């Protein structure tokens, strides 16, 4: 209770600074290293990383580490390569990139996908995790645990927006790290030490790759490409006070998150000695803590887990609400909306998403299953178009729309067919997206509302031009831009006459 009161106090303090929509959604683009890094860690290490990770460690063992390799490697490469471009574009959301490059219609589908297909069920996933904790340490039923988690999360998010979410995330990161490390150390000691863990665990749990190449590829693709278009990362980067701060905070945050995820897997392997083989994976982490550790220590560990889930829920809720308020409300319903209207729409969007997420939480209980579907469909539909906006000037609006729809249809069809050959639906979805995008783009012309540009190459050209100007300080020619290439707004190109 004391911990929640502390977080509530931080939210109230942050609320005093929220006067505009930009401040509510992006903290006035002035976040420093600690709140960004902490927010990344706290958001990544939610239900999927801790409860799901420990459960998969119990089931799959060290092979589940392939997911960590996937999301950490893709994020680092993506940030180092595209981070400065994302900063220069000053993007609130991923669909905003679609709107600028391919026109307003092309952005509608990504907005719906991210806001409702990814953020909403992922928020529901956090509620399921919070309820499992609350029901294991109190007399609350699973239903009332979800309701309590729902109420607390919505209040936190509504009060302070991004300033509140970022700073409460940062505080909770410390608790999360301490809790996971303590859980592993004491858990290993409880079962007899590292040698006892290795001796008791089945051989396949300790061998990376024991699940086979196809499954390794499936897990890598599910958790890898998606993080190139993870809107939470883009928003934290854009909200940073500088490009250097944003990129370094995101990269280090993901490395720390990878370490936490690995520790969760080891907790699941350690728990193999304590629970029977048929134990439900989603109960491993909480049951391990509740049954092994004495009251005060167990309480601390439960608080650390609750902190992870609460902060993940607030981040997903806020991020998805921005999609609804910016990309759908401002983009389609009321393009002339003023700042006060957008701020109000953002808060109403939080409520709408929260209610939908609550319904999902009450209907679906499998955490990893929810997350896999959300990641797979989002990545299948969005990765290729985003890469085209960055690198391929020839991509057309028609090609992008056909690509996103085609990827969703094929992914859904593949899943309904029972994932033939053991291949996850994300693989045929990604292939379909790329093929349809290229073929349809080459067969169609650019639309009048497109901005025909490859943002990465345009950024590089501007950076080289600025470097040339800097090398000749006496040259005052007005023909070249003199503002920083990483911070200057993008110049809109004229639509291709084709």
VEXMITOR-400599 format. One record per residue: residue in one letter; x, y, z of N, C-alpha, C in turn. Coordinates in steps of 0.05 Angstrom, whole numbers, plus 5000, padded with zeros to 4 digits. Atoms other than C-alpha are relative to their C-alpha. Layout:
REM VEXMITOR-400599
AXYZXYZXYZ/...
END
This chain:
REM VEXMITOR-400599
X501749765000500050005000501750255000/X498249774999505750485016501250054973/X498849975027508850354948498050134981/X502049885018502350514912499550305008/X500449724991501551154954502350174989/X497749855011508651364932499650064970/X500449965029506951254859497750204995/X502249825003500351614867500950295005/X498949744995504152204896501650114977/X498449925024508852214836498150084978/X502049935021502752214790498750275005/X501249744994499552794826501950234995/X498049795006505953194822500350054970/X499749985029506553044748497550134988/X502549905011499253234737500050314999/X499949714999500853954756501350124976/X498549895023505354024695498449954974/X501450075024500253734646497950224993/X501849795009497054334612499349984971/X500450025028497454144539500049714991/X500050275011496453544494502849894996/X497350085004503853534478501349915026/X498850074975505653514551498849735010/X501350254991500552964566501149764985/X499150225016502952534508503049964998/X497150025005510352704503501750155021/X498449864979512453074567501550244989/X498749775013513953684524502749954988/X497650085014519553304490502550075017/X497849924983524153414550500849795021/X499350204981525152744584503049944999/X497150064997532152574609500549704998/X499150285002536051924609498649815019/X501150184980533451624674497149934996/X502850085004525951674662499549844974/X500450155025526651424589501149715004/X498950264996531250844607498349845019/X501750144981527050664667497349924989/X502650065013520650704627500249774981/X499650235019523450234574500249745016/X499650254984525749724626497349915012/X502450064986519249764665497849904981/X502050075020514949704602500649734988/X499250255013518849134570499749765020/X500150224980519248724635497349995014/X502750034989511748644644499249715002/X501050284997507448024644501549804982/X498850195019510647714582502949935009/X497250044993517847804608500349855026/X499650124974516947594681498249765004/X501850234996510747154688500349814976/X499750165024511146914616502849884997/X497350105002518746854616500649785019/X499550214981519046444679498449754992/X501650235009513445994652501349864977/X498750125023517145884587502749885008/X497550124990523645754625499349735012/X501050254989519745214662499449794979/X500950185022517144924596502249954980/X498150015022522645074545502950025008/X497349964991528745234586501450234986/X498349785010534445654559499550064971/X500749955028531845594487498350264998/X501749765002526946154504501750264999/X498249775002532946614506500150114972/X500149905028532146664430498250244998/X501849775001526547154443501550255009/X498449774990531247614482502050084979/X498149945021536447564427498550164978/X501649875021530947774378499350285007/X501049734995528048384412502350195007/X497749824993534748654439501550074975/X498349945024538548584373498550174980/X501649845019532948864329499750295010/X500349734989531949454376502650164998/X497549865001539349634380500750084971/X499549945028540249594304498150224991/X502049815009533749974293500650285012/X499549744988535550534342502550134989/X497549895010542650624317499750094971/X500349935029540350634244497850214996/X502349835005533550974248499450205022/X500549824978533651324315500250304993/X499849715008536251994288497850094981/X502049935019531151974232497350035014/X502549994985525351834279499950265017/X499949754984527652414323499550244982/X500349775018528052884264497150034990/X502849995009520952694242498250085023/X501649924977518552844313497349865001/X502550165002513452274310498849955027/X501550094976508152174363499449704998/X500850285004506051504333501249894974/X499150135024508051004280498150074976/X501849925022501751144238500550284990/X499449735009503951864235502050004977/X498150045022509751634191498549934975/X501650085023504751304145498550244988/X501549765010500551944141501750194986/X498249805013506452384124501049894973/X498850125024509351904072497949914979/X501850125019503351554041497250125001/X502749894999497351984059498349905023/X501650054976491951984112498749735000/X501450265001488251364088501949775007/X498150214994494550934092500649985029/X499450004972495351134165497749885017/X502350094985488350904186500349715009/X499750294994489750154183502149965022/X498050034979496250204224499050105027/X501149894975492650634275498249815014/X501950204989487250114284501649765010/X498450234993492349554286501550045027/X498549954976496749874339498250065024/X501749924978491250184381498349775011/X502050204991486449594382501049714998/X499050275003490148974357502449945018/X497650054983496549074397499750125028/X500049874974495949594453497849915019/X502350074983489049404478500249725012/X499750264988490048654486502549975018/X497650014983497048764514499450135027/X500949884975493949224566498449805016/X501550214986489048664582501849795011/X498150204990494948194589501250085027/X499049904975497748634644498049975023/X502150044979491048614681499949715009/X500050294992491147854679502349945019/X497750044983498147864709499650125028/X500549874975496248364763498049845017/X502050154985490147954782501249745011/X498850254990494247314788501750055025/X498449934976498847664838498150075023/X501849914979493247994878498449765011/X501650234990489247344882501749805015/X498250194986495446964906500950105027/X499149894974497047434964497750135016/X502349904986490047674983497649814996/X502550165004482947394987498450084976/X501449915024481047744923499749774980/X500450195021478047304869501450104974/X498749925025481047314799498550234987/X501749795012475247754775500650265013/X499649754986476048274829502950104999/X497249925004483548264821500450164974/X500049865026482648474748498750275003/X501449744997477649014768501850205015/X498349824984482449304821502350104983/X497849915018488249304771499150204979/X501149825020483849634720499650285011/X500549744988481750204767502650155006/X497549874992488750344793501550104975/X498549935024491850344723498750244986/X501449785013486550804693500450265015/X499649764984487251304750502850114996/X497249915005494851334743500350124973/X499649915028494451424668498550264995/X501649765004488951944669501250255013/X499049774984492252384721502350154987/X497549865007499152524694501049964972/X499050045027500052254623502949914999/X497250085003507152154598501850085023/X498349944977510552544654499749815023/X500650194978507152104705501049724994/X499350275008508151454667503149975000/X497150035002515551584653501449995028/X498749984974517451774725499249775018/X500750234984513351234759501349744989/X498550235012516350734709502949995011/X497249994991523350964729500349915028/X499950094972521850874803499649705002/X500650284998518950194792502249824988/X497850165011524949964751501949915022/X498250074978529149974814498849765015/X501350214985524049544850499949744983/X500150245017523449064790502749865000/X497350125001530948954784500749875027/X499450124974531748844859498449755005/X501750234995525948364861500849754984/X499350235017528147924802502749885009/X497450104992535347874825499849855027/X500350134974533247704897498549744997/X501650245004528147194872501849774989/X498350215012533446824831502149915020/X497950074981538946844884498949825022/X501250154977534446604941498749744990/X501250245011530946104896502049794995/X497850195005537445784874501049895027/X499150094973539745754947498049815012/X502150174988533145444968500149714989/X500050275011533844854920502749865002/X497450144996541144714938502350114985/X497849885014545345174895500049954970/X500050035030547145234821500449714991/X499550275009549844524816497549825003/X502550154996543244254844498050064978/X501849925021539344654792500749854974/X499150135024543544374735499549705001/X500350294997543243664761497149914998/X502950084998535643664772498550064974/X501449915024533544014708500349804977/X499750185023532043574647502050124980/X497849925017537643604596499050204979/X501049825022533243944543499650295010/X500449734989531944534590502650165000/X497449874998539344684594501550024974/X498749995026540944624520498650204982/X501149805019539845224475499749864973/X500550135026536644974411498749735002/X501250274997533544354440497249994988/X502750005012526744574412500049984970/X499850035029529344534341500250264985/X499549765015531045024286497450154993/X502549875008523845164264498850165023/X501149864977521545344333501850245009/X498249784995527745774345499450234981/X500649805020526246144280497350135006/X502649894993518946224300500150215023/X499849824976520546534368501750254993/X498449785007525946974338498450204983/X501649825017521247254285497750135015/X502249894984515547354335501050245016/X499049794982519847774382502150184988/X497949845011524848074334499050244983/X500849785017522148484275498050195011/X502049824988516348754316501250245013/X498849784985521049184357501250224983/X499349785018523049574296497750214998/X502349825002516049864297498550025026/X501349984973514649844372499550305006/X500749724997511050504382501050125027/X499049904974513150554456502850104998/X497249925004520450594435500150264985/X500049755017519051124382499150245017/X501049784984515051544432502050095021/X498049934980520351514486502450154987/X497949875014525651704435499350284992/X501049735007521552294410499750185024/X500549844976519952524481502650085013/X497449944988527452554498500850294995/X499149725003530753234507502250034978/X498149995022536053044455500249734987/X499650255014537652514403501849815015/X498150164986543652264441498949885026/X501250104976539852204506497949784994/X502150185007534051854473501049734991/X498950255011538051334434501549845022/X498550144979542751164492498249895021/X501850104980537051104541498449764991/X501650225011533050644495501849754998/X498250235004539050194478500849885027/X499350114974541350124550497649885014/X502550114988534150024573499449724989/X500650275011533349434525502149805009/X498050194990539949124546499449915028/X500850074973537749154619497649825000/X502550165002530948874599500749714991/X499150265009534548294564501149845023/X498950144976538348134628497849915019/X502350074983531848154668498549764989/X501450235013528547684618501549745003/X498450244996534347204623499849895028/X500350094972533847194699497349875004/X502750124997526447044693500049714989/X499850275011528046434649501449825019/X498650174980533046184701498349955024/X501850044977527746274755498149774992/X501850225009523145814713501449745001/X498450255000528745294706500449915029/X499650064971530145334781497549885012/X502650084988522745244797499349714991/X500650275009522844574760500249795022/X499750184977525044244825497850025020/X502049954980519344534864497249924991/X502750055009513244424820499949764981/X500450235018510443834781500050094971/X499749945028511343804706497550134988/X502549905011504043954691499150265011/X500849744988503844604731499650214979/X500649795019500745184693502350204999/X497649825002506645604666499550285011/X500549734991503246264682499950045030/X500149984971503046094756502849955012/X497450084990510445894762501350235017/X498649784987513246584780498750075027/X501349924975508046774832500049785020/X500050234981507546074862502749955012/X497250034991515146034867500550195023/X499649794980515246674907498349945025/X501850034978509146524950500749765017/X499650254985511145814970502849985012/X497250034992518645914981500950215020/X498949784985519846595012498350075024/X501549914977517846835081498550264995/X501949785004512547375089501250264990/X499049745009516548035085501549994973/X498550035025521247795030498149934976/X501950075021515647474990498350244993/X501649765005511648114998501650204982/X498449825016517448524970500249904971/X499850115027518148054910497350034985/X502649965012510648084897499650294992/X500249725007511048844899501650064975/X498349955023516648834848498649914975/X501450105023512448414801497550174994/X502349825003506248834813500850264987/X499049755011510449444797500549974970/X499550045029512549144730497450004984/X502550035015505448984710498550274999/X501449744999502649654733501250204980/X498749805018507750054694499749924971/X500550085028506949624632497250074992/X502849945006499449724635499750304994/X500349715005500050484641501350084974/X498749935025504950524583498449914976/X501550105023500850094536497450164997/X502549855001494550474555500450274988/X499449735010497651154542500850004971/X499150025028501050944478497749954981/X502350065017494750644448498050234999/X501849774999490651244470500950224981/X498949805018495251704431499349934971/X500950085026493751284369497250094994/X502849935004486351394378499650304998/X500549714999486752134395501450154977/X498449865021492152344344499349894972/X500350125027491351854286497249974991/X502850045007483851734288498450255005/X501649764994480652324323500950254985/X499049765013485152884299500449954970/X499550065029486852534233497449984984/X502450055016479652364212497550145011/X502549904990474252594259499950315002/X499949714995476453304276502850114994/X497349905008482653534236500750275011/X499549734990481854244263499850025030/X500250004970481654034336502150175013/X498149844985484954514384501449835021/X498450154980489854314439498249895022/X501850104978484454264493498349774991/X501650225010480253814449501649754997/X498350235003486053354434500749885027/X499450104973487853314507497649855012/X502450134991480653134524499649734985/X500350255015480452624468502049795009/X497950194990486952314495499049865025/X500950124975483852204563497549834996/X502350175007477351944534500949744987/X498950245013481451464491501249815020/X499050174978484851204554497849845011/X502350144988478051034582498949794981/X501050195020475750704517501749754999/X498250235002481950274511500049835025/X500050144974481750094585497649815002/X502450164998474649834580500249764981/X499650235019476249414518502149805010/X498050174989482549154551498949835023/X501250144978478448974612498349764990/X501650225012473748554569501849774991/X498150205009479648194538501249845024/X498850124977482748064606498149805013/X502050184988476247744631499549754983/X500650225018475747294570502449824994/X497650155007482947074557501949995023/X498350034977487646804610502949944993/X497350095008493846564571501750254992/X498549765004498947134575501749994975/X498250025024504046894523498449984975/X501650035024498546704474498950274991/X500949735007495747414477502250154987/X497749845009502647714467500949914973/X499150105026504547254410498250104977/X501849915021498347434370500350304995/X499849715003499048174383502650084986/X497449945013506448184363500049914971/X499850125026505647734303498450164979/X501749865019499848104269501050284996/X499049735003502848784283502550014983/X497550015016509748604256499549934971/X500650085027506948254195499050234983/X501349795016502948854174501650264998/X498749734999507549444192502950014994/X497049995003514949254187500750084971/X499249945028515449254110499250284992/X500649725007511549914100501750215014/X498249814986515750264153502750004987/X497450015013522150024121499950134973/X500349875027519450254053500050305003/X500049714995518050944081502850115006/X497349914993525150984107501949974976/X497950065018528950674049499249994970/X500750055028524850593985498050214990/X501649785010522251203949497849924980/X501950095021518550803896497449885013/X502350114987513650513947497650194997/X502349845005506550753934497949965022/X502350024981500350873977498449754995/X501550245007496650323940501449755009/X498450234992502349843952500049965030/X499950024971502649994026497349905011/X502650094990495149914037499549714993/X500350285008495049263997501849825017/X498150164984501149024037499049955028/X500950044972498149144106497549825001/X502450175000491448824088500849724993/X499250275009494748244052501449855022/X498650124978499348104111498149905021/X502050084979493548094160498449764991/X501750225010489347634116501649745000/X498350245002495047144104500749905028/X499350084972497147144178497649865014/X502450124988490047014201499349734988/X500650255014488946484148501949785008/X497950204993495446134166499449895028/X500650094973493546124240497549835001/X502450165000486545864226500449734988/X499350255013489645324183501649825018/X498550164981493445084244503050024997/X497149955005500345374225501349764986/X498850225015502344874170503049995003/X497250054999509244564174501350105026/X498949904974509944834245501150284998/X499049735003511545524218498050215010/X501749794988508746114258498950184978/X501349835020503946574221501550264993/X498549755005508847164226501749974975/X498250045023513446854173498550044974/X501449945025508346804116498850284999/X501049735000505447464139502150204991/X497849825008512147824132500749974971/X499350055028513647494065497850124982/X502249895015506747684039500150304999/X499949714998507548394063502150124981/X497949915017514148484027499449974970/X500650075028512048143962497750184989/X502349845009505348513957500850294998/X499249725001508549183973501750064976/X498349965023513849113919498449984974/X501450055025509348823865497950224995/X502149815005503549303875501250284997/X498849745003508049913883501250044972/X498849985027511649763817497850014979/X502250005020504849673783498250245002/X501849774996501750323809501750265001/X498749744998503351063811499650135027/X500349854975504251533869497550165000/X502549844997497951873895500750295005/X499649714996497152623899500650075029/X499649934972497152613975502549875012/X497550114990503752243980502250215001/X497549855000510352564000502149804991/X498250205011515152193955502950045010/X497449974987521352113997500849745014/X499050224984525751584029501450145024/X499149834978526751884098502849955009/X497350054992533151534116502050124981/X498149895019536651734052499950305000/X500249714998533952434058501550115024/X498649924975536652484129503049994995/X497150035005543452224106501050224982/X499249795019543752724049500350275015/X499949754985542153304096502350005020/X497850014981547253064147502750054986/X497649955015552653044094500350294992/X500049725009550653724069500750195024/X499449844976550854014140503049975008/X497150044994557753704151501750164982/X498449855019560254034088499950305007/X500249724991557654714113501750055024/X498449974975560954604181502950014994/X497150015007567554464147500950264987/X499349745012567255154114498550225015/X501549814983565255634170499850284988/X500249735012566556244127497950014978/X502150005021561356014076497350055012/X502649924989554756364092497849964979/X502050045021551056114030497449915012/X502650084989543556064045498949754986/X501150225015542855473998499849745016/X499950254984544354944051498850065028/X501149964974540654844117502150035021/X498049964979544355084179499149885027/X500950124976540054744232500949715002/X499150284996541854064262498349814984/X501550195017539953504215498449805017/X501550194983537753074274497650135013/X502249884986532953584302498250164981/X501549835018530653994241497549864990/X502350135012523653864214500549914972/X499650115026523153464151498750184979/X501049855023522353844086498249834984/X501950155016516253604049500850004971/X499450015028517853363979497450034984/X502449985018513153503921499249724991/X500950275009508852913901501249944972/X498950095025511752503844497750034979/X502149965021507952703780498949744988/X501150255010507151973763497549945014/
END
